[in-house]
Amino acid sequence: MSTLNLESYKEIFPVVATPLLILKPHAPNFTIVEVNDAYLDVTMTTRDIIGKGLFEIFPLRTSDSRTEEQDKLENSLAEVVKTKKAVRVESRYDIPVPNTDQSVLHYWASTNTPILDAAGELLHIIHLPIDVTHIYELHKSEKKAREEAETERKKFQSIFAQTPVAIGIFKGPELNIDVVNPP
C-alpha cells in the first residue's frame, strides 16, 4: 500500500476542483496557509493571499457596525477552535471585484473542518466554501412565481365571484361540479 507523501500532496491540492483554503487556527487572524486554484478562481484572488489573515483579505466589517450575517463565518471558525469539530455555516458574502469598488453577490454553504495532530491538538482548519448563489436565486425565483400565481388566482376568484351571470366549472366525463359563482 502506498502512502501520500508531501510531494504528492503538493501536486494534488492545487488542482482539486473544489475550492479549499487551509488556515492557521489562530483567532482573530486565521492566517491563510495554503489555497488551491479553485478557491482563487471563485474568490477572484491570487496566491498573494497566502500568509495574510482571512479577514484581512475578506473583511467582515463593511461599516462601523457588525451584523449577524457578518459574524457567521468568524463564529464558525471560533467554534472549530473551541470544539475541534467540523462546523457548517451558510452566509452571504459578496466577493470584491479586484481593482474596482464593486462586488459580486454570493451565498455560501461553507464547512470548516479541523485538522488535528496525533495528540488531538488543532493544527489547521480546512475552509471549504461552496457557492450556492444559483440555488438561492432559484428559490427566490420560485417564491416570486408562487406569489404571482397566488395573486392571479385571487384576481380570478374575485372576478368569478362578482360576475352577474351564473357560471360553473365542471370536471371530468361525468361533469362533476368543481366551482360555481354565487348567481
N, C-alpha and C positions, 0 to 999 in steps of 0.2 A: 504494500500500500504506500503510495507516495504522499508526501505532505506538502502543504503550500508554504513555500519559502518567501522571504521578503522580496526577492526579485520578481517572483510570480505575482505577488500582490501588487507591486508597482506597475506591472503590465496590465493587470485586470481592472483594478479600481478606477482608473481614469476613464475607461471605456464602457463601464456599466451603464445601461440605458436609463436607469432610474436615478434622479437627482439625489446625491449624497453629500453630506458635509460632516466632517469629523471635528468635534470641538473639545477643548480642554474644559473640564467641569468646574471652572473657577468663576463663580458669580462675582460681580455682575458682568464681567467681560466676556466670558465664554469664547476664548480665543480660537480662531479657525486654524486647525492644524493641517487639514487636507480637504480638497474639494475635487469632485470629478467634473468631466466635461459637460455632462447633462445638467448639473447644477448651474454651471456657468452660463449655459445656454438659456435656461429658464429664467435666471435672475439678471440676465444681460450684464454680467460682470466678467472680470478677468482674474487670472491667478494672483494678481496683486492683493487680493483679499486675504490670502494666507498670511498668518501672523497678526492679523488685526482682530479686534473684538467683533463678535456677531452684531451687536447693537451699535457699533461704530459704523459698520457697513450698511446695516439696515436699521436706522434709528426708530425707536418706538415712539418717541415724542415728536409730534408734528406741531405742538404748541406747548404752552406752559402747563396745560392741564393734561392729565392722562385719562384714557378711557378704559373701560373694562376690556374692550376689544384689543387694545394695545398691550394690556397686561397678560393676555393668554399665553403667548409663547414664553415670555420670561417666567411666568408662574409654572409652566410645564417643565421647563429646564430645571428650575429650583426643586420641583418635586422629584425629578430623576436623581438629583444630587442627594436629596434627603432620603428617599426610599430605595434607591438603587434598582428601580423597576422601570420598565418602559411606560411612557405616557403618550397618549394620543390627544391631539388638540386640533380643533377646527377654528380657523380665524380668517379674517380679511386682512391682506397686506398688499398694498399697491406697490408695484415694482417701479422705482425711479428709472426713467429713460436717461442713459448716460448723456452728459453734456447738454441737458435741457432742464427746464423747470417743470417738466411734465412727468406723469407716471401712468402706468397701465394697471387697471383694476384687476385684482386676482383674489380668489378664495382658495384656501389651502386646507388640506387634511394632512397634518404632519404627525409623524411618530418620532419620539426622542427615545433612543434605546441606549442603556448604559453598557459600557464595555468594562468588565471587571478583570482584575488580575487574579492569580491563583489564590491569593489570600482574601479575595472578595472585596478588595478596595477599588474604588471607581477610578479608572484611568482616563476614559474618554466618553463622549456621548456622540452617537451617530444620529444626525438630524436628517430625516427622510421626508421632505415635503412633496406632496402630490398636489398638483394644480387641479382643483375641482371647479374652476370657474365655469366651464362649459356645463357641468351638471347643475350648478347653482342657477345659471341663466336659463337652462331648460325648465327647471322647476318654476322659475319666475314667469316664463312664457306660458307654461301650463296653467298656473294660477290665474294669470290675466285672461286666458282663453276661457277658463271656467267661470270667472266673474262676468265676462262679456256674454257668455251663453246664458247665465242666470238672469242678467239684465234683459236680454231678448225674450226669455221665457216669461218674465214678469210683464213685459210690454204686450206680448201675445195674449196672456191671460186677461190683462186689463181690457184690451180691445175686444176680445172674445166675450167677456162678461158684459160689456157695455153695448154690444151690438143689439139693435132693437128687434131684429128678426130672430126667430128660433133657429139655432144651429146645433147640430150634433155631429160628433165624430164617432164613427163606427169602426170596429176592428174585426178582421178575420172573415172567413167564408160565412159564418153564422151572423155576421153583422152585429156583434156584441157592442153595446153602448160603451164608449170609452169616456167621452166628455160631452156635456151639453151645457149650453148657456142658460141663464135664468128664464128668458121668454119661452 
